[in-house]
Amino acid sequence: MSDFDENWALETLAVRAGQHRTNEGEHSEPIFPTSSYVFPSAAEAAARFKGESKGNIYSRFTNPTVRTFEQRLAALEGGESCVATASGMSAILSTFIALLKSGDHVVSSRSIFGTTVVLFNKYLQPFGVETSFVNLTDIDAWKAAIRPETRILFLETPSNPLTEVADIRALADLAHENDCLLIVDNCLCTPALQQPLKLGADIVIHSATKYIDGQGRAVGGAVVGNRELVGETVFGFLRTAGPSLSPFNAWIFLKGLETLSLRMKAHSDNALQLAQYLEQHEKINRVFYCGLESHPQYALAQQQQLAGSGVLSFEVKGGQSAAWKIIDATELLSITANLGDAKSTITHPATTTHGRLSEEEKQQAGITDGLIRISVGLENIQDIIADIEKGL
Ligand SMILES: *Cc1c(COP(=O)(O)O)cnc(C)c1O
């Protein structure tokens, strides 16, 4: 069914892949706001329900706009299949429920999205799925945590907010030696900067809410991987449980994908310039950005990422009061925890995204009182720097 050339470059796939023009000859992809579809005959209806005939049935699991988004994102990640979901969290939930059963075990990076930790500990654990957490960059810790019943290794790279980088190929090899799957949440880089499947990962997860939308308008998610794991197993769960993406949101994300490469390069350029400015500032202890040469895993980041992406953090001297002073002095930046927006955002992780952690957990996660995270947007970098300078 593919109507695109898989040899096209990423920029071309991002604009063209997955579009199926209707008889109306529309140039831009249409939105199909319909819950069900009309069958030409009773026999055809029966054939579609039996799976003998291909075609739309019901928008919980078949919608042309959603399918276009799925095919385009699959092409960008280099995966056979993609299942779009109502949010990034439902992408993770659908994947784990579809692939795991009671008694299975997960090894996860400690440095993952906070709500994902809650999902594992509070909601999967009572169903008999236990998760062990390890340091993202410590391959020996990953090895040591694997048990006979381990099925999944899960991570985000680079991590948020400290931009630690995982060696995807090494962890994919480790997973496969132990009959496990490696699942990578590729939210921060997107396929424009990093393609985990090409480095050996089995499944890629997205919160499309972030850079795929890119303008902070809609919530959505996606799972990408091979036909069996994603196209059948995860799809089967979505079809039944229904955390489906709406066609309208799919259309927003489709339009987001068209400019993804340009945006990710621009976010990364701005973030690098901001990181370099902050690094030489006397009031700042340390800058965390995987595009900086001083980053401990700069070489690995250069190898597996096209650029550093738009998220960075830094530790200001003077703890929480100094950090809050910088945040409150900004006029251009938005004080909000979202990331991946054209608008730059600024947050204080210790009292917001990581506020529920105990002091010990914060220390373990490297979330200090002076830490500030910025999702660097697409404004002019001199204006962004001037805004942060006000409180410094
Ligand atoms: C935001 C986010 C999620 C959750 O996505 P939602 O679309 O908000 O449900 C998952 N992983 C990462 C890395 C995120 O940043």
The ligand as a Gaussian input file, in Angstrom:
#p B3LYP/6-31G(d) Opt

LIG

0 1
 C        5.378000      14.240000      27.673000
 C        6.100000      12.969000      27.630000
 C        5.423000      11.752000      27.686000
 C        3.916000      11.671000      27.845000
 O        3.269000      12.159000      26.735000
 P        1.780000      12.786000      26.798000
 O        1.518000      13.096000      25.360000
 O        1.849000      13.984000      27.676000
 O        0.895000      11.736000      27.332000
 C        6.155000      10.593000      27.606000
 N        7.498000      10.615000      27.477000
 C        8.187000      11.780000      27.420000
 C        9.656000      11.737000      27.281000
 C        7.522000      12.991000      27.501000
 O        8.218000      14.135000      27.463000

